[in-house]
Amino acid sequence: LALAMTLALPLLPALAEEDAGNAPQNPAVILAANPTTGYTWTVEIADEAVIFVADDGIVQGDEQPLTGEGLQRFELLGKAQGYTTVTFVYGRSWETEEEPVYRLAYDLSVDADLKVTVVATTFTPGGN
């Protein structure tokens, strides 16, 4: 049975999946998005040789299917032993001159068995 930890963000929950209280080999980050208004998450990876982030797309929420809100899931996959930062950026892709609404950074460690561990998180609200 999968358990979920919630990182409280203003109107924007982020979930890190866990399995029976133990960190999984490949943790996942689940973030609220609203693609019908253009607001989705993009990923910035500091060292792509260490980690790969699989974007599993957006799943519509059951509670408000007409609003376009959903959950965007990303799986963190180790590629090589090391340390890197993955930053999730929330905003509209065409608003390149605007500061993002949110930034959520995960400092990650990947061990020799390619197990990914979240070392620290940093949430930064933007200017919008």
DSSP file (Angstrom, degrees, kcal/mol; ACC not computed):
  #  RESIDUE AA STRUCTURE BP1 BP2  ACC     N-H-->O    O-->H-N    N-H-->O    O-->H-N    TCO  KAPPA ALPHA  PHI   PSI    X-CA   Y-CA   Z-CA
    1    1 A L              0   0    0      0, 0.0    19,-1.1     0, 0.0     2,-0.4   0.000 360.0 360.0 360.0 126.2    0.0    0.0    0.0
    2    2 A A  E     -A   19   0A   0     17,-0.2     2,-0.3    18,-0.1    17,-0.2  -0.636 360.0-159.6 -84.5 133.8    1.5    3.3   -1.0
    3    3 A L  E     -A   18   0A   0     15,-1.9    15,-2.4    -2,-0.4     2,-0.4  -0.742   6.8-145.9-104.1 157.7    1.6    6.1    1.4
    4    4 A A  E     -A   17   0A   0     -2,-0.3     2,-0.4    13,-0.2    13,-0.2  -0.989   2.9-151.5-129.5 137.1    2.0    9.7    0.5
    5    5 A M  E     -A   16   0A   0     11,-1.6    11,-1.6    -2,-0.4     2,-0.5  -0.869  18.9-142.7-100.2 138.3    3.8   12.6    2.3
    6    6 A T  E     -A   15   0A   0     -2,-0.4     2,-0.7     9,-0.2     9,-0.2  -0.891   8.2-159.0-107.1 129.1    2.4   16.0    1.6
    7    7 A L  E     -A   14   0A   0      7,-2.8     7,-1.5    -2,-0.5     2,-0.5  -0.932  28.8-129.7-100.0 114.1    4.6   19.1    1.3
    8    8 A A        +     0   0    0     -2,-0.7     7,-0.0     5,-0.2    -2,-0.0  -0.524  37.0 166.2 -75.3 117.7    2.3   22.0    2.0
    9    9 A L    >   -     0   0    0     -2,-0.5     3,-1.8     3,-0.0     2,-0.3  -0.947  52.5 -83.4-123.5 148.1    2.5   24.7   -0.6
   10   10 A P  T 3  S-     0   0    0      0, 0.0    -2,-0.0     0, 0.0     0, 0.0  -0.343 106.7 -27.3 -55.9 112.9   -0.1   27.5   -1.0
   11   11 A L  T 3  S+     0   0    0     -2,-0.3    -3,-0.0     1,-0.1     0, 0.0   0.618 128.7  91.3  57.3  15.9   -2.9   25.9   -3.0
   12   12 A L    <   -     0   0    0     -3,-1.8     2,-0.2    -5,-0.1    -1,-0.1  -0.697  60.8-163.7-144.3  84.3   -0.3   23.6   -4.5
   13   13 A P        -     0   0    0      0, 0.0    19,-1.1     0, 0.0     2,-0.4  -0.458   1.5-162.6 -73.8 141.7    0.3   20.2   -2.9
   14   14 A A  E     -AB   7  31A   0     -7,-1.5    -7,-2.8    17,-0.2     2,-0.4  -0.989   8.1-161.5-119.2 132.8    3.4   18.3   -3.7
   15   15 A L  E     -AB   6  30A   0     15,-2.4    15,-2.3    -2,-0.4     2,-0.6  -0.934  11.4-160.4-118.0 136.0    3.5   14.6   -2.9
   16   16 A A  E     -AB   5  29A   0    -11,-1.6   -11,-1.6    -2,-0.4    13,-0.2  -0.970  27.2-131.3-111.9 117.5    6.5   12.4   -2.5
   17   17 A E  E     -A    4   0A   0     11,-1.4     2,-0.3    -2,-0.6    11,-0.3  -0.388  26.5-176.4 -72.0 142.2    5.4    8.7   -2.8
   18   18 A E  E     -A    3   0A   0    -15,-2.4   -15,-1.9     5,-0.1     2,-0.6  -0.946  20.7-136.4-133.1 156.8    6.7    6.2   -0.3
   19   19 A D  E >  S-AC   2  22A   0      3,-2.2     3,-2.2    -2,-0.3   -17,-0.2  -0.950  80.4 -30.2-118.4 111.2    6.2    2.5    0.0
   20   20 A A  T 3  S-     0   0    0    -19,-1.1    -1,-0.1    -2,-0.6     3,-0.1   0.821 121.4 -53.3  52.4  37.6    5.4    1.2    3.5
   21   21 A G  T 3  S+     0   0    0      1,-0.3     2,-0.4   -18,-0.0    -1,-0.3   0.407 117.1 109.3  83.8  -3.8    7.3    4.0    5.2
   22   22 A N  B <  S-C   19   0A   0     -3,-2.2    -3,-2.2     1,-0.0    -1,-0.3  -0.850  77.1-108.5-107.7 142.8   10.5    3.3    3.2
   23   23 A A        -     0   0    0     -2,-0.4    -5,-0.1    -5,-0.2    -6,-0.0  -0.478  40.3-123.8 -65.5 133.6   11.8    5.5    0.5
   24   24 A P        -     0   0    0      0, 0.0    92,-0.2     0, 0.0    -1,-0.1  -0.275  18.0-111.0 -74.8 165.5   11.4    3.9   -2.9
   25   25 A Q  S    S+     0   0    0      1,-0.3    91,-2.1    90,-0.1    53,-0.2   0.918 115.4  26.9 -59.2 -44.8   14.2    3.2   -5.3
   26   26 A N  S    S-     0   0    0     89,-0.2    -1,-0.3    51,-0.1    51,-0.1  -0.833  87.6-155.1-122.3  90.5   12.8    5.9   -7.7
   27   27 A P        -     0   0    0      0, 0.0    49,-3.1     0, 0.0     2,-0.4  -0.230   8.2-143.6 -63.7 156.3   10.8    8.5   -5.7
   28   28 A A  E     - D   0  75A   0    -11,-0.3   -11,-1.4    47,-0.2     2,-0.5  -0.930   3.4-148.5-122.0 146.8    8.1   10.4   -7.5
   29   29 A V  E     -BD  16  74A   0     45,-3.1    45,-2.8    -2,-0.4     2,-0.5  -0.969  12.1-165.2-114.2 128.2    7.0   14.0   -7.1
   30   30 A I  E     -BD  15  73A   0    -15,-2.3   -15,-2.4    -2,-0.5     2,-0.4  -0.968  11.4-179.9-119.4 121.7    3.3   14.8   -7.7
   31   31 A L  E     -BD  14  72A   0     41,-2.9    41,-3.7    -2,-0.5     2,-0.2  -0.937  30.2-113.0-126.5 142.4    2.3   18.4   -8.2
   32   32 A A  E     + D   0  71A   0    -19,-1.1     2,-0.3    -2,-0.4    39,-0.2  -0.508  41.9 174.9 -70.9 138.6   -1.0   20.2   -8.8
   33   33 A A  E     - D   0  70A   0     37,-2.8    37,-2.5    -2,-0.2     7,-0.2  -0.916  30.2-151.6-139.8 165.2   -1.2   21.8  -12.2
   34   34 A N  B > > +F   39   0B   0      5,-2.5     5,-1.6    -2,-0.3     3,-1.5  -0.616  19.1 172.0-139.2  77.0   -3.8   23.6  -14.3
   35   35 A P  G > 5S+     0   0    0      0, 0.0     3,-0.9     0, 0.0    34,-0.1   0.739  72.2  67.6 -64.4 -24.4   -3.0   23.0  -18.0
   36   36 A T  G 3 5S+     0   0    0     32,-0.5    32,-0.1     1,-0.3    33,-0.1   0.768 107.8  40.6 -68.5 -21.7   -6.3   24.6  -19.3
   37   37 A T  G < 5S-     0   0    0     -3,-1.5    -1,-0.3     2,-0.2     3,-0.1   0.399 123.4-106.9 -99.8   0.0   -5.0   27.9  -18.1
   38   38 A G  T < 5S+     0   0    0     -3,-0.9     2,-0.8    -4,-0.4    55,-0.6   0.369  76.2 134.7  93.8  -4.4   -1.4   27.1  -19.3
   39   39 A Y  E   < +FG  34  92B   0     -5,-1.6    -5,-2.5    53,-0.1     2,-0.3  -0.710  24.2 138.9 -87.8 112.1    0.0   26.6  -15.8
   40   40 A T  E     - G   0  91B   0     51,-2.1    51,-2.0    -2,-0.8     2,-0.4  -0.867  49.9 -99.7-139.8 173.6    2.2   23.5  -15.7
   41   41 A W  E     - G   0  90B   0     -2,-0.3     2,-0.3    49,-0.2    49,-0.2  -0.807  29.4-170.3-100.3 137.8    5.5   22.3  -14.2
   42   42 A T  E     - G   0  89B   0     47,-2.3    47,-2.7    -2,-0.4     2,-0.4  -0.820  18.5-126.4-117.8 165.3    8.8   22.2  -16.2
   43   43 A V  E     - G   0  88B   0     -2,-0.3     2,-0.5    45,-0.2    45,-0.2  -0.929  15.8-169.5-121.4 135.5   12.0   20.6  -14.9
   44   44 A E  E     - G   0  87B   0     43,-2.6    43,-3.0    -2,-0.4     2,-0.5  -0.993  11.3-164.2-118.6 125.0   15.5   22.0  -14.7
   45   45 A I  E     - G   0  86B   0     -2,-0.5     3,-0.4    41,-0.2    41,-0.2  -0.944  11.7-158.4-114.2 123.1   18.2   19.4  -13.9
   46   46 A A  S    S+     0   0    0     39,-2.7     2,-0.4    -2,-0.5    -1,-0.1   0.908  89.1  19.2 -66.6 -42.7   21.6   20.7  -12.7
   47   47 A D    >>  -     0   0    0     38,-0.3     3,-1.5     1,-0.1     4,-1.1  -0.852  62.9-175.7-133.9  97.9   23.5   17.5  -13.7
   48   48 A E  T 34 S+     0   0    0     -2,-0.4    -1,-0.1    -3,-0.4    -2,-0.1   0.608  81.4  69.2 -70.4 -11.6   21.7   15.3  -16.3
   49   49 A A  T 34 S+     0   0    0      1,-0.1    -1,-0.3    30,-0.0     3,-0.1   0.733 104.2  43.0 -75.0 -21.2   24.5   12.7  -16.0
   50   50 A V  T <4 S+     0   0    0     -3,-1.5    29,-2.9     1,-0.2    30,-1.5   0.819 120.9  19.3 -93.3 -35.9   23.3   11.9  -12.5
   51   51 A I  E  <  -E   78   0A   0     -4,-1.1     2,-0.4    27,-0.2    -1,-0.2  -0.971  52.3-155.8-142.8 150.6   19.5   11.8  -12.8
   52   52 A F  E     -E   77   0A   0     25,-2.9    25,-3.2    -2,-0.3     2,-0.6  -0.982  14.1-151.0-121.9 137.8   16.7   11.5  -15.3
   53   53 A V  E     -E   76   0A   0     -2,-0.4     2,-0.6    23,-0.2    23,-0.2  -0.943   7.6-155.2-113.0 116.1   13.3   12.9  -14.6
   54   54 A A  E     -E   75   0A   0     21,-2.6    21,-2.6    -2,-0.6     2,-0.8  -0.800   7.2-147.7 -90.9 122.0   10.4   11.1  -16.3
   55   55 A D  E     -E   74   0A   0     -2,-0.6    19,-0.2    19,-0.2     3,-0.1  -0.813  10.9-171.1 -90.3 111.1    7.3   13.3  -16.8
   56   56 A D  E     -     0   0A   0     17,-2.9    18,-0.1    -2,-0.8    -1,-0.1   0.362  39.7-122.6 -85.7   6.3    4.3   10.9  -16.5
   57   57 A G  E     -     0   0A   0     16,-0.4    16,-1.8     2,-0.0     2,-0.4  -0.307  37.6 -49.3  87.1-170.4    1.9   13.7  -17.7
   58   58 A I  E     -E   72   0A   0     14,-0.2     2,-0.5    -3,-0.1    14,-0.2  -0.898  40.2-158.8-112.4 131.9   -1.1   15.2  -16.1
   59   59 A V  E     -E   71   0A   0     12,-2.7    12,-2.6    -2,-0.4     2,-0.1  -0.942  26.4-119.9-108.0 126.8   -4.0   13.3  -14.6
   60   60 A Q  E     -E   70   0A   0     -2,-0.5    10,-0.3    10,-0.2     2,-0.2  -0.374  30.4-112.6 -63.9 140.2   -7.3   15.1  -14.3
   61   61 A G        -     0   0    0      8,-2.0     7,-0.1     3,-0.2     6,-0.1  -0.496  13.4-141.3 -72.8 143.4   -8.6   15.4  -10.8
   62   62 A D  S    S+     0   0    0      1,-0.2    -1,-0.1    -2,-0.2    -2,-0.0   0.792  95.8  58.5 -73.6 -29.2  -11.8   13.5  -10.0
   63   63 A E  S    S+     0   0    0      1,-0.2    -1,-0.2     2,-0.1    -3,-0.0   0.836 121.2  19.0 -75.9 -33.2  -13.3   16.2   -7.8
   64   64 A Q    > > +     0   0    0      5,-0.1     3,-1.3     1,-0.1     5,-0.6  -0.519  67.2 160.5-135.8  67.3  -13.3   19.1  -10.3
   65   65 A P  T 3 5S+     0   0    0      0, 0.0     3,-0.4     0, 0.0    -1,-0.1   0.732  74.6  55.9 -65.5 -21.5  -13.1   17.6  -13.8
   66   66 A L  T 3 5S+     0   0    0      1,-0.2    -2,-0.0     2,-0.1     0, 0.0   0.633  95.4  65.1 -85.8 -13.5  -14.4   20.7  -15.6
   67   67 A T  T < 5S-     0   0    0     -3,-1.3    -1,-0.2    -6,-0.1   -31,-0.1   0.663 100.9-125.3 -84.0 -15.7  -11.8   23.1  -14.1
   68   68 A G  T   5 +     0   0    0     -4,-0.5   -32,-0.5    -3,-0.4   -31,-0.1   0.465  60.9 143.0  84.8   0.8   -8.9   21.5  -15.9
   69   69 A E      < +     0   0    0     -5,-0.6    -8,-2.0   -35,-0.2    -1,-0.3  -0.452  18.9 146.8 -74.1 148.4   -7.0   21.0  -12.7
   70   70 A G  E     -DE  33  60A   0    -37,-2.5   -37,-2.8   -10,-0.3     2,-0.4  -0.914  45.6 -89.0-161.6-173.0   -5.0   17.9  -12.4
   71   71 A L  E     -DE  32  59A   0    -12,-2.6   -12,-2.7    -2,-0.3     2,-0.5  -0.951  26.0-153.3-117.0 132.4   -1.9   16.3  -10.9
   72   72 A Q  E     -DE  31  58A   0    -41,-3.7   -41,-2.9    -2,-0.4     2,-0.4  -0.922  15.4-157.4-106.8 124.9    1.5   16.2  -12.8
   73   73 A R  E     -D   30   0A   0    -16,-1.8   -17,-2.9    -2,-0.5   -16,-0.4  -0.868  11.3-176.0-111.6 134.0    3.7   13.3  -11.8
   74   74 A F  E     -DE  29  55A   0    -45,-2.8   -45,-3.1    -2,-0.4     2,-0.4  -0.993  12.3-151.4-126.5 131.9    7.5   13.1  -12.2
   75   75 A E  E     -DE  28  54A   0    -21,-2.6   -21,-2.6    -2,-0.4     2,-0.7  -0.889  11.9-140.1-104.5 135.0    9.6   10.1  -11.4
   76   76 A L  E     - E   0  53A   0    -49,-3.1     2,-0.5    -2,-0.4    40,-0.2  -0.841  22.8-172.9 -97.7 113.5   13.2   10.6  -10.3
   77   77 A L  E     - E   0  52A   0    -25,-3.2   -25,-2.9    -2,-0.7     2,-0.2  -0.926  19.2-131.7-115.5 122.5   15.5    7.9  -11.9
   78   78 A G  E     + E   0  51A   0     36,-0.7   -27,-0.2    -2,-0.5     3,-0.1  -0.488  27.2 170.7 -71.7 137.3   19.1    7.6  -11.0
   79   79 A K        +     0   0    0    -29,-2.9     2,-0.3     1,-0.5   -28,-0.2   0.675  67.6   0.7-112.6 -34.7   21.6    7.3  -13.9
   80   80 A A  S    S-     0   0    0    -30,-1.5    -1,-0.5    34,-0.0     2,-0.1  -0.986  84.8 -86.6-154.3 153.4   25.0    7.5  -12.1
   81   81 A Q  S    S+     0   0    0     -2,-0.3     2,-0.3    31,-0.1    30,-0.2  -0.397  80.0  79.8 -63.5 136.3   26.2    7.9   -8.6
   82   82 A G  E    S- H   0 110B   0     28,-2.2    28,-3.2    -2,-0.1     2,-0.4  -0.990  71.9 -78.9 159.5-164.0   26.4   11.5   -7.5
   83   83 A Y  E     + H   0 109B   0     -2,-0.3     2,-0.3    26,-0.2    26,-0.2  -0.996  45.3 149.6-137.6 136.3   24.6   14.6   -6.2
   84   84 A T  E     - H   0 108B   0     24,-2.2    24,-3.5    -2,-0.4     2,-0.4  -0.948  36.9-115.4-156.0 174.4   22.5   17.1   -8.1
   85   85 A T  E     - H   0 107B   0     -2,-0.3   -39,-2.7    22,-0.2     2,-0.5  -0.976  16.9-163.7-121.6 134.0   19.6   19.5   -7.9
   86   86 A V  E     -GH  45 106B   0     20,-2.7    20,-3.2    -2,-0.4     2,-0.5  -0.979  10.4-163.3-115.1 126.4   16.3   19.1   -9.7
   87   87 A T  E     -GH  44 105B   0    -43,-3.0   -43,-2.6    -2,-0.5     2,-0.5  -0.944   7.2-154.4-115.5 126.7   14.1   22.2   -9.8
   88   88 A F  E     -GH  43 104B   0     16,-3.1    16,-2.6    -2,-0.5     2,-0.5  -0.864  13.6-160.8 -97.0 129.0   10.4   22.2  -10.7
   89   89 A V  E     -GH  42 103B   0    -47,-2.7   -47,-2.3    -2,-0.5     2,-0.6  -0.951   2.8-155.0-118.5 125.1    9.2   25.5  -12.1
   90   90 A Y  E     +GH  41 102B   0     12,-2.5    11,-2.1    -2,-0.5    12,-1.2  -0.877  46.6  84.1-104.5 121.5    5.5   26.4  -12.2
   91   91 A G  E    S-G   40   0B   0    -51,-2.0   -51,-2.1    -2,-0.6     2,-0.5  -0.969  79.1 -57.5 177.6-168.2    4.3   28.9  -14.8
   92   92 A R  E >   -G   39   0B   0     -2,-0.3     3,-1.4   -53,-0.2     6,-0.2  -0.865  37.6-138.9-100.9 130.9    3.2   29.3  -18.4
   93   93 A S  T 3  S+     0   0    0    -55,-0.6    -1,-0.1    -2,-0.5     3,-0.1   0.782 101.5  51.9 -62.1 -28.7    5.6   28.2  -21.0
   94   94 A W  T 3  S+     0   0    0      1,-0.2     2,-1.3   -56,-0.1    -1,-0.3   0.581  89.3  80.9 -86.3  -9.4    5.0   31.2  -23.3
   95   95 A E    X   +     0   0    0     -3,-1.4     3,-0.8     1,-0.2    -1,-0.2  -0.502  51.6 152.2 -93.5  65.8    5.6   33.8  -20.5
   96   96 A T  T 3   +     0   0    0     -2,-1.3    -1,-0.2     1,-0.2    -2,-0.1   0.730  69.2  52.1 -71.3 -22.6    9.3   33.7  -20.8
   97   97 A E  T 3  S+     0   0    0     -3,-0.2    -1,-0.2     2,-0.1     2,-0.2   0.597  96.1  87.4 -87.8 -11.5    9.8   37.2  -19.5
   98   98 A E  S <  S-     0   0    0     -3,-0.8     3,-0.1    -6,-0.2    -3,-0.0  -0.609  84.6-113.0 -89.6 147.0    7.7   36.6  -16.4
   99   99 A E        -     0   0    0     -2,-0.2    29,-0.2     1,-0.1    27,-0.1  -0.572  44.8-101.9 -71.1 139.6    9.1   35.2  -13.1
  100  100 A P        -     0   0    0      0, 0.0    27,-0.5     0, 0.0    28,-0.4  -0.196  20.1-125.8 -61.1 156.7    7.6   31.8  -12.4
  101  101 A V  S    S+     0   0    0    -11,-2.1    25,-3.8     1,-0.2     2,-0.3   0.918  88.4   3.1 -68.2 -44.3    4.8   31.5   -9.9
  102  102 A Y  E     -HI  90 125B   0    -12,-1.2   -12,-2.5    23,-0.3     2,-0.4  -0.974  56.1-160.4-141.6 154.3    6.7   28.8   -7.9
  103  103 A R  E     -HI  89 124B   0     21,-1.9    21,-3.1    -2,-0.3     2,-0.5  -0.996   8.2-173.4-131.5 133.1   10.0   27.0   -7.8
  104  104 A L  E     -HI  88 123B   0    -16,-2.6   -16,-3.1    -2,-0.4     2,-0.4  -0.946   9.2-167.3-129.1 109.6   10.5   23.8   -5.9
  105  105 A A  E     -HI  87 122B   0     17,-3.0    17,-2.4    -2,-0.5     2,-0.5  -0.824   6.3-164.7-104.8 134.7   14.0   22.5   -5.7
  106  106 A Y  E     -HI  86 121B   0    -20,-3.2   -20,-2.7    -2,-0.4     2,-0.6  -0.976  10.8-149.9-115.6 121.3   15.1   19.0   -4.6
  107  107 A D  E     -HI  85 120B   0     13,-2.9    12,-3.2    -2,-0.5    13,-1.3  -0.824  28.9-166.2 -85.9 125.9   18.7   18.3   -3.7
  108  108 A L  E     -HI  84 118B   0    -24,-3.5   -24,-2.2    -2,-0.6     2,-0.4  -0.886  21.3-159.1-124.3 146.2   19.2   14.7   -4.6
  109  109 A S  E     -HI  83 117B   0      8,-2.6     8,-2.8    -2,-0.3     2,-0.5  -0.975   7.6-162.1-118.9 136.2   21.8   12.0   -3.9
  110  110 A V  E     -HI  82 116B   0    -28,-3.2   -28,-2.2    -2,-0.4     6,-0.2  -0.981  13.1-152.7-119.2 123.6   22.2    8.9   -6.1
  111  111 A D    >   -     0   0    0      4,-2.1     3,-2.1    -2,-0.5     6,-0.0  -0.201  36.9 -87.8 -88.2-177.2   24.0    6.0   -4.6
  112  112 A A  T 3  S+     0   0    0      1,-0.3   -31,-0.1     2,-0.1    -1,-0.1   0.753 129.6  54.0 -63.1 -25.7   26.0    3.2   -6.3
  113  113 A D  T 3  S-     0   0    0      2,-0.1    -1,-0.3   -33,-0.1     3,-0.1   0.326 119.6-112.3 -88.6   7.2   22.9    1.1   -6.7
  114  114 A L    <   +     0   0    0     -3,-2.1   -36,-0.7     1,-0.3     2,-0.4   0.674  64.2 154.8  68.0  21.4   21.2    4.1   -8.4
  115  115 A K        -     0   0    0    -38,-0.1    -4,-2.1   -89,-0.1     2,-0.4  -0.675  37.4-138.3 -78.2 131.0   18.8    4.6   -5.5
  116  116 A V  E     -I  110   0B   0    -91,-2.1     2,-0.4    -2,-0.4    -6,-0.2  -0.779  19.9-172.6 -95.4 130.9   17.7    8.3   -5.3
  117  117 A T  E     -I  109   0B   0     -8,-2.8    -8,-2.6    -2,-0.4     2,-0.6  -0.987  22.8-132.3-124.4 131.9   17.4   10.0   -2.0
  118  118 A V  E     +I  108   0B   0     -2,-0.4   -10,-0.2   -10,-0.2     3,-0.1  -0.739  25.4 178.1 -81.1 119.0   16.0   13.5   -1.4
  119  119 A V  E     -     0   0B   0    -12,-3.2     2,-0.3    -2,-0.6   -11,-0.2   0.847  62.3 -13.5 -90.5 -40.8   18.5   15.3    0.8
  120  120 A A  E     -I  107   0B   0    -13,-1.3   -13,-2.9     2,-0.0     2,-0.3  -0.988  55.5-146.6-158.6 157.3   16.7   18.7    1.0
  121  121 A T  E     -I  106   0B   0     -2,-0.3     2,-0.4   -15,-0.2   -15,-0.2  -0.971   6.9-166.7-129.7 149.0   13.9   20.7   -0.5
  122  122 A T  E     -I  105   0B   0    -17,-2.4   -17,-3.0    -2,-0.3     2,-0.5  -0.978   3.9-163.0-136.4 122.4   13.5   24.5   -1.1
  123  123 A F  E     -I  104   0B   0     -2,-0.4   -19,-0.2   -19,-0.2    -2,-0.0  -0.903   9.2-177.6-105.6 130.6   10.2   26.2   -2.0
  124  124 A T  E     -I  103   0B   0    -21,-3.1   -21,-1.9    -2,-0.5     2,-0.2  -0.968  17.1-144.2-129.7 116.2   10.4   29.7   -3.5
  125  125 A P  E     -I  102   0B   0      0, 0.0   -23,-0.3     0, 0.0   -24,-0.1  -0.510  22.9-138.3 -73.5 148.5    7.3   31.7   -4.4
  126  126 A G        -     0   0    0    -25,-3.8   -25,-0.2    -2,-0.2   -23,-0.0  -0.090  27.5 -88.8 -94.4-164.1    7.6   33.9   -7.4
  127  127 A G              0   0    0    -27,-0.5   -26,-0.1     1,-0.2   -25,-0.1   0.520 360.0 360.0 -87.8  -6.8    6.5   37.4   -8.3
  128  128 A N              0   0    0    -28,-0.4    -1,-0.2   -29,-0.2   -27,-0.1   0.473 360.0 360.0 -88.0 360.0    3.0   36.5   -9.6
